[in-house]
Amino acid sequence: MEVTRELLESAEWRKAARSGADGDCLEVAPLPGGRIGIRDTERPDQTPYVVRASVWRAFIDGAKNGEFDF
């Protein structure tokens, strides 16, 4: 299934409950076909990244394990 503008606009975007009001957040949305959309809250008009759910899970696991800590 193709990811269309209409599909992205109707997606249920959400962000972390702990995210601040300053806009420094990412939003994610489940998409058909086992994909996940990822976008910047400050730029919701830009085309989001779309990855397979398995890629998203690997990223989340890495974040939880500190793989991206500076």
C-alpha positions in Angstrom: 0.0 0.0 0.0 1.3 3.4 -1.0 1.7 6.0 1.8 -0.4 8.9 0.5 -0.8 12.5 1.9 -4.3 11.6 2.9 -3.2 8.5 4.8 -0.6 10.6 6.7 -3.1 13.4 7.5 -5.6 10.9 8.9 -3.1 8.9 10.9 -3.3 9.0 14.7 -0.1 10.8 15.6 1.0 10.7 19.2 4.0 11.9 21.2 5.5 11.0 24.6 3.5 12.0 27.6 6.6 13.6 29.1 7.3 15.8 26.1 7.3 19.4 26.8 5.2 22.2 25.3 8.3 23.7 23.6 7.9 21.5 20.5 11.2 19.5 20.9 9.4 16.2 20.3 8.8 13.5 17.8 5.4 12.1 16.9 4.8 8.5 15.7 1.8 7.0 14.1 1.0 3.4 13.2 0.4 3.0 9.4 -1.1 0.2 7.3 1.2 -2.6 6.2 3.1 -2.8 9.5 4.8 0.6 9.1 5.4 3.5 11.5 5.4 7.2 10.6 7.8 9.5 12.4 7.7 13.3 12.3 9.0 16.3 14.0 6.3 18.2 16.0 7.8 21.5 14.9 7.5 20.6 11.2 4.3 18.4 10.9 3.9 19.7 7.3 7.2 18.0 6.2 7.1 14.4 4.9 7.6 12.0 7.8 10.0 9.1 7.8 8.2 5.8 7.3 9.9 2.7 8.6 8.9 -1.0 9.1 7.5 -1.7 12.5 10.5 -4.0 13.1 12.9 -1.1 12.5 11.0 1.0 15.0 11.1 -1.7 17.6 14.9 -2.1 17.1 15.3 1.7 17.6 13.2 1.7 20.7 15.1 -1.3 22.1 18.4 0.5 21.4 17.2 3.7 23.1 16.1 1.8 26.2 19.5 0.1 26.3 21.4 3.4 26.1 22.8 2.8 22.6 22.2 6.4 21.6 23.3 8.2 24.7 26.0 10.8 24.2 
